[in-house]
């Protein structure tokens, strides 16, 4: 399996960056090789502690770019358009192919095609509200 670039956000606000080869949305754990310690061994990451996992284009991102929080008229993304509000107030807008609040989490594809996020795995226990658009 190919290495995937991740930015991992914990529910307590911590953020770590690294690479994984064993993240699966149905598993409780995965391993992350930290960006700032690539020669060190991978750390174990527990899904129960996380807010979201961001699969990113690059680790630097685009600090000057603010992702748009709506779709442009005529855009037809795959899946259903959603607005997700986390318990800390952060809001993500995108589309999902499989939201089910009974599952551990779900994927969102950002509404902004210029986003540094390729897709985001949202952990359901840190979601305050999901609204279909």
DAPE-V630399 format. One record per run of one state. SS is the DSSP state (H for helix, E for strand, - for the rest). FROM is the first residue (numbers start at 1). LEN is the number of residues. Records with the same first field share a line. If there is no record, write none. Layout:
SS = FROM-LEN / FROM-LEN
This chain:
- = 1-3 / 11-4 / 21-8 / 38-5 / 57-23 / 87-4 / 97-8 / 111-6 / 133-1
E = 4-7 / 15-6 / 29-6 / 43-4 / 50-7 / 80-7 / 91-6 / 105-6 / 117-7 / 127-6
H = 35-3 / 47-3 / 124-3
